[in-house]
Amino acid sequence: MKRHPALSPLSREHHGALILARLLQKDAPVYKGLPTDTQGKAEYAFKFYQEELVKHFEDEERVLKLVTGVESNLDLMIKTIYREHQELHKLFQSIDNHPDLSNHLDQIGKTLETHIRKEERELFPLMQETCNEDLMIKVDKSLSSQ
């Protein structure tokens, strides 16, 4: 399904987050210009979280508030996305003092990748199917006003 233009900004931001997700996993390939050691990956991950993901999650949640109440399956998916955002916040915030950093980064990478795939493959298509064009215009305006 082609992505609705209103959701394209969020979708584009997922690209960098997917690279981060793969980078953090134990079987990660080498990414040119990105760290290869555990401590470097941890520092990169936390910086990316602070500079990119926090705002991205806020943008998504602002959009999800706009579409809450449209359809019951969408509402269930929205609750799941909120829970996953909270879990990811906790995982990223505990990078600094985690005793098993390599396994923790692997868990973050897998959790983040699964989350993004769910949004791309389930949440966004469901939004496109259940939200009318007027609502998608509100979504677009919400994202472009930030």
MILOZA-328390 format. One record per residue: residue in one letter; chain; x, y, z of N, C-alpha, C in turn. Coordinates in Angstrom, 1 decimal, padded with zeros to 4 digits. Layout:
BEGIN
@resn->a, chain->A, n_east->X, n_north->Y, n_up->Z, ca_east->X, ca_north->Y, ca_up->Z, c_east->X, c_north->Y, c_up->Z $
...
END
This chain:
BEGIN
@resn->m, chain->A, n_east->000.8, n_north->-001.2, n_up->000.0, ca_east->000.0, ca_north->000.0, ca_up->000.0, c_east->000.9, c_north->001.2, c_up->000.0 $
@resn->k, chain->A, n_east->000.6, n_north->002.2, n_up->-000.9, ca_east->001.3, ca_north->003.4, ca_up->-001.0, c_east->001.0, c_north->004.2, c_up->000.3 $
@resn->r, chain->A, n_east->002.1, n_north->004.8, n_up->000.8, ca_east->002.0, ca_north->005.6, ca_up->002.1, c_east->001.2, c_north->006.9, c_up->001.7 $
@resn->h, chain->A, n_east->000.3, n_north->007.3, n_up->002.6, ca_east->-000.4, ca_north->008.6, ca_up->002.4, c_east->000.6, c_north->009.7, c_up->002.7 $
@resn->p, chain->A, n_east->000.5, n_north->010.7, n_up->001.9, ca_east->001.5, ca_north->011.8, ca_up->002.0, c_east->001.5, c_north->012.4, c_up->003.5 $
@resn->a, chain->A, n_east->000.4, n_north->012.4, n_up->004.2, ca_east->000.4, ca_north->012.9, ca_up->005.5, c_east->001.3, c_north->012.1, c_up->006.5 $
@resn->l, chain->A, n_east->001.5, n_north->010.8, n_up->006.2, ca_east->002.3, ca_north->010.0, ca_up->007.0, c_east->003.8, c_north->009.8, c_up->006.5 $
@resn->s, chain->A, n_east->004.0, n_north->010.4, n_up->005.4, ca_east->005.4, ca_north->010.3, ca_up->004.8, c_east->006.5, c_north->010.8, c_up->005.7 $
@resn->p, chain->A, n_east->006.3, n_north->012.0, n_up->006.3, ca_east->007.4, ca_north->012.4, ca_up->007.2, c_east->007.8, c_north->011.4, c_up->008.3 $
@resn->l, chain->A, n_east->006.8, n_north->010.8, n_up->008.9, ca_east->007.1, ca_north->009.8, ca_up->010.0, c_east->007.7, c_north->008.6, c_up->009.4 $
@resn->s, chain->A, n_east->007.3, n_north->008.2, n_up->008.2, ca_east->007.9, ca_north->007.1, ca_up->007.5, c_east->009.3, c_north->007.3, c_up->007.2 $
@resn->r, chain->A, n_east->009.6, n_north->008.5, n_up->006.7, ca_east->011.0, ca_north->008.8, ca_up->006.3, c_east->011.9, c_north->008.8, c_up->007.5 $
@resn->e, chain->A, n_east->011.4, n_north->009.3, n_up->008.7, ca_east->012.2, ca_north->009.3, ca_up->009.9, c_east->012.5, c_north->007.9, c_up->010.4 $
@resn->h, chain->A, n_east->011.7, n_north->006.9, n_up->010.0, ca_east->011.9, ca_north->005.5, ca_up->010.4, c_east->013.2, c_north->005.0, c_up->009.8 $
@resn->h, chain->A, n_east->013.6, n_north->005.5, n_up->008.6, ca_east->014.8, ca_north->005.0, ca_up->008.0, c_east->016.0, c_north->005.0, c_up->008.9 $
@resn->g, chain->A, n_east->016.3, n_north->006.2, n_up->009.5, ca_east->017.4, ca_north->006.3, ca_up->010.4, c_east->017.3, c_north->005.5, c_up->011.6 $
@resn->a, chain->A, n_east->016.1, n_north->005.4, n_up->012.1, ca_east->015.8, ca_north->004.6, ca_up->013.3, c_east->016.0, c_north->003.1, c_up->013.0 $
@resn->l, chain->A, n_east->015.7, n_north->002.7, n_up->011.8, ca_east->015.9, ca_north->001.2, ca_up->011.4, c_east->017.4, c_north->000.9, c_up->011.3 $
@resn->i, chain->A, n_east->018.2, n_north->001.9, n_up->010.8, ca_east->019.6, ca_north->001.7, ca_up->010.8, c_east->020.2, c_north->001.6, c_up->012.2 $
@resn->l, chain->A, n_east->019.7, n_north->002.4, n_up->013.1, ca_east->020.1, ca_north->002.3, ca_up->014.5, c_east->019.7, c_north->001.0, c_up->015.1 $
@resn->a, chain->A, n_east->018.5, n_north->000.6, n_up->014.8, ca_east->018.0, ca_north->-000.7, ca_up->015.3, c_east->018.9, c_north->-001.9, c_up->014.9 $
@resn->r, chain->A, n_east->019.3, n_north->-001.9, n_up->013.6, ca_east->020.2, ca_north->-002.9, ca_up->013.1, c_east->021.6, c_north->-002.8, c_up->013.7 $
@resn->l, chain->A, n_east->022.1, n_north->-001.6, n_up->013.8, ca_east->023.4, ca_north->-001.3, ca_up->014.4, c_east->023.6, c_north->-001.9, c_up->015.8 $
@resn->l, chain->A, n_east->022.5, n_north->-001.8, n_up->016.6, ca_east->022.6, ca_north->-002.2, ca_up->018.0, c_east->022.5, c_north->-003.7, c_up->018.2 $
@resn->q, chain->A, n_east->022.0, n_north->-004.4, n_up->017.1, ca_east->021.9, ca_north->-005.9, ca_up->017.3, c_east->023.2, c_north->-006.6, c_up->017.1 $
@resn->k, chain->A, n_east->023.3, n_north->-007.7, n_up->017.8, ca_east->024.6, ca_north->-008.4, ca_up->017.9, c_east->025.1, c_north->-008.9, c_up->016.5 $
@resn->d, chain->A, n_east->024.2, n_north->-009.2, n_up->015.6, ca_east->024.6, ca_north->-009.7, ca_up->014.3, c_east->024.7, c_north->-008.5, c_up->013.2 $
@resn->a, chain->A, n_east->024.9, n_north->-007.3, n_up->013.7, ca_east->024.9, ca_north->-006.1, ca_up->012.9, c_east->026.0, c_north->-006.1, c_up->011.9 $
@resn->p, chain->A, n_east->025.7, n_north->-005.6, n_up->010.7, ca_east->026.8, ca_north->-005.4, ca_up->009.7, c_east->027.5, c_north->-004.1, c_up->010.1 $
@resn->v, chain->A, n_east->028.6, n_north->-003.9, n_up->009.5, ca_east->029.4, ca_north->-002.6, ca_up->009.7, c_east->028.7, c_north->-001.6, c_up->008.9 $
@resn->y, chain->A, n_east->028.4, n_north->-000.4, n_up->009.5, ca_east->027.8, ca_north->000.7, ca_up->008.8, c_east->028.9, c_north->001.8, c_up->008.7 $
@resn->k, chain->A, n_east->029.2, n_north->002.2, n_up->007.5, ca_east->030.2, ca_north->003.2, ca_up->007.2, c_east->029.9, c_north->004.4, c_up->008.0 $
@resn->g, chain->A, n_east->030.9, n_north->004.9, n_up->008.8, ca_east->030.8, ca_north->006.1, ca_up->009.6, c_east->030.1, c_north->005.9, c_up->010.9 $
@resn->l, chain->A, n_east->029.6, n_north->004.7, n_up->011.2, ca_east->029.0, ca_north->004.5, ca_up->012.5, c_east->029.9, c_north->003.6, c_up->013.4 $
@resn->p, chain->A, n_east->029.7, n_north->003.7, n_up->014.7, ca_east->030.6, ca_north->003.0, ca_up->015.6, c_east->030.5, c_north->001.5, c_up->015.5 $
@resn->t, chain->A, n_east->031.5, n_north->000.8, n_up->015.8, ca_east->031.5, ca_north->-000.7, ca_up->015.7, c_east->031.7, c_north->-001.3, c_up->017.1 $
@resn->d, chain->A, n_east->032.2, n_north->-000.5, n_up->018.1, ca_east->032.4, ca_north->-001.1, ca_up->019.4, c_east->031.2, c_north->-000.8, c_up->020.3 $
@resn->t, chain->A, n_east->031.0, n_north->-001.6, n_up->021.3, ca_east->029.8, ca_north->-001.5, ca_up->022.2, c_east->029.7, c_north->-000.1, c_up->022.8 $
@resn->q, chain->A, n_east->030.7, n_north->000.4, n_up->023.4, ca_east->030.6, ca_north->001.8, ca_up->024.0, c_east->030.2, c_north->002.8, c_up->023.0 $
@resn->g, chain->A, n_east->030.8, n_north->002.8, n_up->021.8, ca_east->030.5, ca_north->003.7, ca_up->020.8, c_east->029.1, c_north->003.6, c_up->020.3 $
@resn->k, chain->A, n_east->028.6, n_north->002.4, n_up->020.2, ca_east->027.2, ca_north->002.2, ca_up->019.8, c_east->026.3, c_north->002.7, c_up->020.8 $
@resn->a, chain->A, n_east->026.6, n_north->002.5, n_up->022.1, ca_east->025.8, ca_north->003.0, ca_up->023.2, c_east->025.7, c_north->004.5, c_up->023.2 $
@resn->e, chain->A, n_east->026.8, n_north->005.2, n_up->023.0, ca_east->026.8, ca_north->006.6, ca_up->023.0, c_east->026.0, c_north->007.1, c_up->021.8 $
@resn->y, chain->A, n_east->026.2, n_north->006.5, n_up->020.6, ca_east->025.5, ca_north->006.9, ca_up->019.4, c_east->024.0, c_north->006.7, c_up->019.6 $
@resn->a, chain->A, n_east->023.6, n_north->005.5, n_up->020.2, ca_east->022.2, ca_north->005.2, ca_up->020.4, c_east->021.6, c_north->006.3, c_up->021.3 $
@resn->f, chain->A, n_east->022.2, n_north->006.6, n_up->022.4, ca_east->021.6, ca_north->007.5, ca_up->023.3, c_east->021.5, c_north->008.9, c_up->022.7 $
@resn->k, chain->A, n_east->022.5, n_north->009.3, n_up->022.0, ca_east->022.5, ca_north->010.6, ca_up->021.3, c_east->021.3, c_north->010.7, c_up->020.3 $
@resn->f, chain->A, n_east->021.2, n_north->009.6, n_up->019.5, ca_east->020.1, ca_north->009.5, ca_up->018.5, c_east->018.8, c_north->009.5, c_up->019.2 $
@resn->y, chain->A, n_east->018.7, n_north->008.8, n_up->020.3, ca_east->017.4, ca_north->008.8, ca_up->021.0, c_east->017.1, c_north->010.2, c_up->021.5 $
@resn->q, chain->A, n_east->018.0, n_north->010.9, n_up->022.1, ca_east->017.7, ca_north->012.3, ca_up->022.6, c_east->017.4, c_north->013.3, c_up->021.4 $
@resn->e, chain->A, n_east->018.2, n_north->013.2, n_up->020.4, ca_east->018.1, ca_north->014.2, ca_up->019.3, c_east->017.0, c_north->013.9, c_up->018.2 $
@resn->e, chain->A, n_east->016.6, n_north->012.6, n_up->018.1, ca_east->015.7, ca_north->012.2, ca_up->017.0, c_east->014.5, c_north->011.5, c_up->017.6 $
@resn->l, chain->A, n_east->014.7, n_north->010.4, n_up->018.3, ca_east->013.5, ca_north->009.6, ca_up->018.7, c_east->012.6, c_north->010.2, c_up->019.6 $
@resn->v, chain->A, n_east->013.0, n_north->011.0, n_up->020.6, ca_east->012.1, ca_north->011.6, ca_up->021.6, c_east->011.1, c_north->012.5, c_up->020.8 $
@resn->k, chain->A, n_east->011.6, n_north->013.3, n_up->019.9, ca_east->010.7, ca_north->014.2, ca_up->019.1, c_east->009.8, c_north->013.3, c_up->018.2 $
@resn->h, chain->A, n_east->010.4, n_north->012.3, n_up->017.6, ca_east->009.6, ca_north->011.4, ca_up->016.7, c_east->008.4, c_north->010.8, c_up->017.5 $
@resn->f, chain->A, n_east->008.7, n_north->010.3, n_up->018.7, ca_east->007.6, ca_north->009.7, ca_up->019.5, c_east->006.6, c_north->010.7, c_up->019.8 $
@resn->e, chain->A, n_east->007.0, n_north->011.9, n_up->020.2, ca_east->006.0, ca_north->013.0, ca_up->020.5, c_east->005.2, c_north->013.3, c_up->019.3 $
@resn->d, chain->A, n_east->005.8, n_north->013.4, n_up->018.1, ca_east->005.0, ca_north->013.7, ca_up->016.9, c_east->004.0, c_north->012.6, c_up->016.6 $
@resn->e, chain->A, n_east->004.5, n_north->011.3, n_up->016.7, ca_east->003.6, ca_north->010.2, ca_up->016.5, c_east->002.4, c_north->010.2, c_up->017.5 $
@resn->e, chain->A, n_east->002.7, n_north->010.5, n_up->018.7, ca_east->001.7, ca_north->010.5, ca_up->019.7, c_east->000.7, c_north->011.6, c_up->019.5 $
@resn->r, chain->A, n_east->001.1, n_north->012.8, n_up->019.0, ca_east->000.2, ca_north->013.9, ca_up->018.7, c_east->-000.7, c_north->013.4, c_up->017.6 $
@resn->v, chain->A, n_east->-000.2, n_north->012.8, n_up->016.6, ca_east->-001.0, ca_north->012.2, ca_up->015.5, c_east->-002.0, c_north->011.2, c_up->016.0 $
@resn->l, chain->A, n_east->-001.5, n_north->010.3, n_up->016.9, ca_east->-002.4, ca_north->009.2, ca_up->017.4, c_east->-003.6, c_north->009.8, c_up->018.2 $
@resn->k, chain->A, n_east->-003.3, n_north->010.9, n_up->018.9, ca_east->-004.4, ca_north->011.5, ca_up->019.6, c_east->-005.5, c_north->012.0, c_up->018.6 $
@resn->l, chain->A, n_east->-005.1, n_north->012.5, n_up->017.5, ca_east->-006.0, ca_north->013.0, ca_up->016.5, c_east->-006.9, c_north->011.9, c_up->015.9 $
@resn->v, chain->A, n_east->-006.4, n_north->010.7, n_up->015.8, ca_east->-007.1, ca_north->009.6, ca_up->015.2, c_east->-007.7, c_north->008.6, c_up->016.2 $
@resn->t, chain->A, n_east->-007.6, n_north->008.9, n_up->017.5, ca_east->-008.2, ca_north->008.0, ca_up->018.5, c_east->-009.7, c_north->008.2, c_up->018.4 $
@resn->g, chain->A, n_east->-010.4, n_north->007.1, n_up->018.5, ca_east->-011.8, ca_north->007.1, ca_up->018.5, c_east->-012.5, c_north->006.9, c_up->017.1 $
@resn->v, chain->A, n_east->-011.6, n_north->006.8, n_up->016.1, ca_east->-012.1, ca_north->006.6, ca_up->014.8, c_east->-012.6, c_north->005.2, c_up->014.6 $
@resn->e, chain->A, n_east->-011.9, n_north->004.2, n_up->015.1, ca_east->-012.3, ca_north->002.8, ca_up->014.9, c_east->-011.6, c_north->002.0, c_up->016.0 $
@resn->s, chain->A, n_east->-012.3, n_north->000.9, n_up->016.5, ca_east->-011.9, ca_north->000.2, ca_up->017.6, c_east->-010.6, c_north->-000.6, c_up->017.4 $
@resn->n, chain->A, n_east->-010.3, n_north->-001.1, n_up->016.3, ca_east->-009.1, ca_north->-001.8, ca_up->016.0, c_east->-007.9, c_north->-000.8, c_up->016.0 $
@resn->l, chain->A, n_east->-008.2, n_north->000.3, n_up->015.4, ca_east->-007.1, ca_north->001.4, ca_up->015.4, c_east->-006.8, c_north->001.8, c_up->016.9 $
@resn->d, chain->A, n_east->-007.9, n_north->001.9, n_up->017.7, ca_east->-007.7, ca_north->002.3, ca_up->019.1, c_east->-006.8, c_north->001.3, c_up->019.8 $
@resn->l, chain->A, n_east->-007.0, n_north->000.0, n_up->019.6, ca_east->-006.2, ca_north->-001.0, ca_up->020.2, c_east->-004.8, c_north->-000.9, c_up->019.8 $
@resn->m, chain->A, n_east->-004.6, n_north->-000.7, n_up->018.5, ca_east->-003.2, ca_north->-000.5, ca_up->018.0, c_east->-002.5, c_north->000.7, c_up->018.6 $
@resn->i, chain->A, n_east->-003.3, n_north->001.8, n_up->018.7, ca_east->-002.7, ca_north->003.0, ca_up->019.3, c_east->-002.3, c_north->002.7, c_up->020.8 $
@resn->k, chain->A, n_east->-003.1, n_north->002.0, n_up->021.5, ca_east->-002.7, ca_north->001.6, ca_up->022.9, c_east->-001.4, c_north->000.9, c_up->022.9 $
@resn->t, chain->A, n_east->-001.2, n_north->-000.1, n_up->022.0, ca_east->000.0, ca_north->-000.9, ca_up->021.8, c_east->001.2, c_north->000.0, c_up->021.5 $
@resn->i, chain->A, n_east->001.0, n_north->001.0, n_up->020.6, ca_east->002.1, ca_north->001.9, ca_up->020.2, c_east->002.5, c_north->002.7, c_up->021.4 $
@resn->y, chain->A, n_east->001.6, n_north->003.2, n_up->022.1, ca_east->001.9, ca_north->004.0, ca_up->023.4, c_east->002.8, c_north->003.2, c_up->024.3 $
@resn->r, chain->A, n_east->002.3, n_north->001.9, n_up->024.6, ca_east->003.1, ca_north->001.1, ca_up->025.5, c_east->004.5, c_north->000.8, c_up->025.0 $
@resn->e, chain->A, n_east->004.6, n_north->000.6, n_up->023.7, ca_east->005.9, ca_north->000.3, ca_up->023.1, c_east->006.8, c_north->001.6, c_up->023.2 $
@resn->h, chain->A, n_east->006.2, n_north->002.8, n_up->023.0, ca_east->007.0, ca_north->004.0, ca_up->023.2, c_east->007.6, c_north->004.1, c_up->024.6 $
@resn->q, chain->A, n_east->006.7, n_north->003.8, n_up->025.6, ca_east->007.1, ca_north->003.8, ca_up->027.0, c_east->008.3, c_north->002.8, c_up->027.3 $
@resn->e, chain->A, n_east->008.1, n_north->001.6, n_up->026.7, ca_east->009.2, ca_north->000.6, ca_up->026.9, c_east->010.5, c_north->001.1, c_up->026.3 $
@resn->l, chain->A, n_east->010.4, n_north->001.6, n_up->025.1, ca_east->011.6, ca_north->002.1, ca_up->024.4, c_east->012.2, c_north->003.3, c_up->025.2 $
@resn->h, chain->A, n_east->011.4, n_north->004.2, n_up->025.7, ca_east->012.0, ca_north->005.2, ca_up->026.5, c_east->012.8, c_north->004.6, c_up->027.7 $
@resn->k, chain->A, n_east->012.2, n_north->003.7, n_up->028.4, ca_east->012.9, ca_north->003.0, ca_up->029.5, c_east->014.2, c_north->002.3, c_up->029.1 $
@resn->l, chain->A, n_east->014.2, n_north->001.6, n_up->027.9, ca_east->015.3, ca_north->000.9, ca_up->027.5, c_east->016.5, c_north->001.9, c_up->027.1 $
@resn->f, chain->A, n_east->016.1, n_north->003.0, n_up->026.4, ca_east->017.2, ca_north->003.9, ca_up->026.0, c_east->017.7, c_north->004.7, c_up->027.3 $
@resn->q, chain->A, n_east->016.8, n_north->005.0, n_up->028.2, ca_east->017.3, ca_north->005.8, ca_up->029.4, c_east->018.1, c_north->004.9, c_up->030.3 $
@resn->s, chain->A, n_east->018.1, n_north->003.6, n_up->030.2, ca_east->018.9, ca_north->002.8, ca_up->031.1, c_east->020.2, c_north->002.3, c_up->030.4 $
@resn->i, chain->A, n_east->020.5, n_north->002.9, n_up->029.2, ca_east->021.8, ca_north->002.5, ca_up->028.6, c_east->023.0, c_north->002.9, c_up->029.5 $
@resn->d, chain->A, n_east->023.0, n_north->004.1, n_up->030.0, ca_east->024.1, ca_north->004.6, ca_up->030.7, c_east->024.6, c_north->003.7, c_up->031.9 $
@resn->n, chain->A, n_east->023.7, n_north->003.1, n_up->032.6, ca_east->024.2, ca_north->002.3, ca_up->033.8, c_east->023.8, c_north->000.8, c_up->033.7 $
@resn->h, chain->A, n_east->023.7, n_north->000.3, n_up->032.5, ca_east->023.3, ca_north->-001.1, ca_up->032.3, c_east->024.5, c_north->-002.0, c_up->032.5 $
@resn->p, chain->A, n_east->024.4, n_north->-003.0, n_up->033.3, ca_east->025.6, ca_north->-003.9, ca_up->033.6, c_east->026.0, c_north->-004.8, c_up->032.5 $
@resn->d, chain->A, n_east->025.0, n_north->-005.1, n_up->031.6, ca_east->025.3, ca_north->-006.0, ca_up->030.4, c_east->025.0, c_north->-005.2, c_up->029.2 $
@resn->l, chain->A, n_east->025.8, n_north->-004.3, n_up->028.8, ca_east->025.5, ca_north->-003.3, ca_up->027.8, c_east->025.3, c_north->-004.0, c_up->026.4 $
@resn->s, chain->A, n_east->026.1, n_north->-004.9, n_up->026.1, ca_east->026.0, ca_north->-005.6, ca_up->024.8, c_east->024.6, c_north->-006.2, c_up->024.6 $
@resn->n, chain->A, n_east->024.2, n_north->-007.0, n_up->025.6, ca_east->022.9, ca_north->-007.6, ca_up->025.5, c_east->021.8, c_north->-006.6, c_up->025.5 $
@resn->h, chain->A, n_east->022.0, n_north->-005.5, n_up->026.3, ca_east->020.9, ca_north->-004.5, ca_up->026.4, c_east->020.8, c_north->-003.8, c_up->025.1 $
@resn->l, chain->A, n_east->021.9, n_north->-003.5, n_up->024.4, ca_east->021.8, ca_north->-002.8, ca_up->023.1, c_east->021.1, c_north->-003.7, c_up->022.1 $
@resn->d, chain->A, n_east->021.4, n_north->-005.0, n_up->022.2, ca_east->020.8, ca_north->-006.0, ca_up->021.3, c_east->019.3, c_north->-006.0, c_up->021.5 $
@resn->q, chain->A, n_east->018.8, n_north->-006.0, n_up->022.8, ca_east->017.4, ca_north->-005.9, ca_up->023.1, c_east->016.8, c_north->-004.6, c_up->022.6 $
@resn->i, chain->A, n_east->017.5, n_north->-003.5, n_up->022.7, ca_east->016.9, ca_north->-002.2, ca_up->022.2, c_east->016.8, c_north->-002.3, c_up->020.7 $
@resn->g, chain->A, n_east->017.8, n_north->-002.8, n_up->020.0, ca_east->017.8, ca_north->-002.9, ca_up->018.6, c_east->016.6, c_north->-003.8, c_up->018.1 $
@resn->k, chain->A, n_east->016.4, n_north->-004.9, n_up->018.7, ca_east->015.3, ca_north->-005.8, ca_up->018.3, c_east->014.0, c_north->-005.2, c_up->018.6 $
@resn->t, chain->A, n_east->013.8, n_north->-004.6, n_up->019.8, ca_east->012.6, ca_north->-004.0, ca_up->020.2, c_east->012.2, c_north->-002.8, c_up->019.3 $
@resn->l, chain->A, n_east->013.2, n_north->-002.0, n_up->018.9, ca_east->013.0, ca_north->-000.8, ca_up->018.1, c_east->012.6, c_north->-001.3, c_up->016.7 $
@resn->e, chain->A, n_east->013.3, n_north->-002.2, n_up->016.1, ca_east->013.0, ca_north->-002.7, ca_up->014.8, c_east->011.6, c_north->-003.3, c_up->014.7 $
@resn->t, chain->A, n_east->011.2, n_north->-004.1, n_up->015.7, ca_east->009.9, ca_north->-004.7, ca_up->015.7, c_east->008.8, c_north->-003.6, c_up->015.8 $
@resn->h, chain->A, n_east->009.1, n_north->-002.6, n_up->016.6, ca_east->008.2, ca_north->-001.5, ca_up->016.8, c_east->008.0, c_north->-000.7, c_up->015.4 $
@resn->i, chain->A, n_east->009.1, n_north->-000.4, n_up->014.8, ca_east->009.0, ca_north->000.4, ca_up->013.5, c_east->008.2, c_north->-000.4, c_up->012.5 $
@resn->r, chain->A, n_east->008.6, n_north->-001.7, n_up->012.4, ca_east->007.9, ca_north->-002.6, ca_up->011.4, c_east->006.4, c_north->-002.6, c_up->011.7 $
@resn->k, chain->A, n_east->006.0, n_north->-002.7, n_up->012.9, ca_east->004.6, ca_north->-002.7, ca_up->013.3, c_east->003.9, c_north->-001.4, c_up->012.8 $
@resn->e, chain->A, n_east->004.6, n_north->-000.3, n_up->013.0, ca_east->004.0, ca_north->001.0, ca_up->012.6, c_east->003.8, c_north->001.0, c_up->011.1 $
@resn->e, chain->A, n_east->004.9, n_north->000.6, n_up->010.4, ca_east->004.9, ca_north->000.7, ca_up->008.9, c_east->003.9, c_north->-000.3, c_up->008.3 $
@resn->r, chain->A, n_east->003.9, n_north->-001.5, n_up->008.9, ca_east->003.1, ca_north->-002.6, ca_up->008.2, c_east->001.7, c_north->-002.7, c_up->008.8 $
@resn->e, chain->A, n_east->001.4, n_north->-002.2, n_up->010.0, ca_east->000.1, ca_north->-002.4, ca_up->010.5, c_east->-000.6, c_north->-001.0, c_up->010.9 $
@resn->l, chain->A, n_east->000.1, n_north->-000.2, n_up->011.7, ca_east->-000.5, ca_north->001.1, ca_up->012.1, c_east->-000.9, c_north->002.0, c_up->011.0 $
@resn->f, chain->A, n_east->000.1, n_north->002.3, n_up->010.1, ca_east->-000.1, ca_north->003.3, ca_up->009.1, c_east->-001.1, c_north->002.8, c_up->008.1 $
@resn->p, chain->A, n_east->-001.0, n_north->001.5, n_up->007.6, ca_east->-002.1, ca_north->001.1, ca_up->006.7, c_east->-003.5, c_north->001.1, c_up->007.3 $
@resn->l, chain->A, n_east->-003.6, n_north->000.8, n_up->008.6, ca_east->-004.9, ca_north->000.8, ca_up->009.3, c_east->-005.4, c_north->002.3, c_up->009.4 $
@resn->m, chain->A, n_east->-004.5, n_north->003.2, n_up->009.6, ca_east->-004.9, ca_north->004.6, ca_up->009.6, c_east->-005.4, c_north->005.0, c_up->008.3 $
@resn->q, chain->A, n_east->-004.7, n_north->004.6, n_up->007.2, ca_east->-005.1, ca_north->005.0, ca_up->005.9, c_east->-006.4, c_north->004.4, c_up->005.5 $
@resn->e, chain->A, n_east->-006.7, n_north->003.2, n_up->006.0, ca_east->-008.0, ca_north->002.6, ca_up->005.7, c_east->-009.2, c_north->003.2, c_up->006.5 $
@resn->t, chain->A, n_east->-008.9, n_north->003.6, n_up->007.7, ca_east->-010.0, ca_north->004.0, ca_up->008.6, c_east->-010.2, c_north->005.5, c_up->008.7 $
@resn->c, chain->A, n_east->-009.2, n_north->006.3, n_up->008.4, ca_east->-009.3, ca_north->007.8, ca_up->008.6, c_east->-009.7, c_north->008.4, c_up->007.2 $
@resn->n, chain->A, n_east->-010.7, n_north->009.3, n_up->007.3, ca_east->-011.1, ca_north->010.0, ca_up->006.1, c_east->-010.0, c_north->011.1, c_up->005.7 $
@resn->e, chain->A, n_east->-010.2, n_north->011.6, n_up->004.5, ca_east->-009.2, ca_north->012.6, ca_up->004.0, c_east->-009.1, c_north->013.8, c_up->004.9 $
@resn->d, chain->A, n_east->-010.2, n_north->014.3, n_up->005.4, ca_east->-010.2, ca_north->015.5, ca_up->006.3, c_east->-009.3, c_north->015.2, c_up->007.5 $
@resn->l, chain->A, n_east->-009.4, n_north->014.1, n_up->008.1, ca_east->-008.6, ca_north->013.7, ca_up->009.2, c_east->-007.1, c_north->013.6, c_up->008.8 $
@resn->m, chain->A, n_east->-006.9, n_north->013.0, n_up->007.7, ca_east->-005.5, ca_north->012.9, ca_up->007.2, c_east->-004.9, c_north->014.3, c_up->007.0 $
@resn->i, chain->A, n_east->-005.7, n_north->015.3, n_up->006.5, ca_east->-005.2, ca_north->016.6, ca_up->006.4, c_east->-004.9, c_north->017.2, c_up->007.7 $
@resn->k, chain->A, n_east->-005.7, n_north->016.9, n_up->008.8, ca_east->-005.3, ca_north->017.4, ca_up->010.1, c_east->-004.0, c_north->016.7, c_up->010.6 $
@resn->v, chain->A, n_east->-003.8, n_north->015.5, n_up->010.3, ca_east->-002.6, ca_north->014.8, ca_up->010.6, c_east->-001.4, c_north->015.5, c_up->010.0 $
@resn->d, chain->A, n_east->-001.6, n_north->015.8, n_up->008.7, ca_east->-000.5, ca_north->016.5, ca_up->007.9, c_east->-000.2, c_north->017.8, c_up->008.5 $
@resn->k, chain->A, n_east->-001.2, n_north->018.6, n_up->008.9, ca_east->-001.0, ca_north->019.9, ca_up->009.5, c_east->-000.3, c_north->019.8, c_up->010.8 $
@resn->s, chain->A, n_east->-000.7, n_north->018.8, n_up->011.6, ca_east->-000.1, ca_north->018.6, ca_up->012.9, c_east->001.4, c_north->018.3, c_up->012.8 $
@resn->l, chain->A, n_east->001.8, n_north->017.6, n_up->011.8, ca_east->003.2, ca_north->017.3, ca_up->011.6, c_east->004.0, c_north->018.5, c_up->011.0 $
@resn->s, chain->A, n_east->003.3, n_north->019.2, n_up->010.1, ca_east->004.0, ca_north->020.3, ca_up->009.4, c_east->004.1, c_north->021.5, c_up->010.3 $
@resn->s, chain->A, n_east->003.3, n_north->021.6, n_up->011.4, ca_east->003.3, ca_north->022.8, ca_up->012.2, c_east->004.4, c_north->022.7, c_up->013.3 $
@resn->q, chain->A, n_east->005.2, n_north->021.6, n_up->013.3, ca_east->006.2, ca_north->021.4, ca_up->014.4, c_east->007.6, c_north->021.8, c_up->013.8 $
END
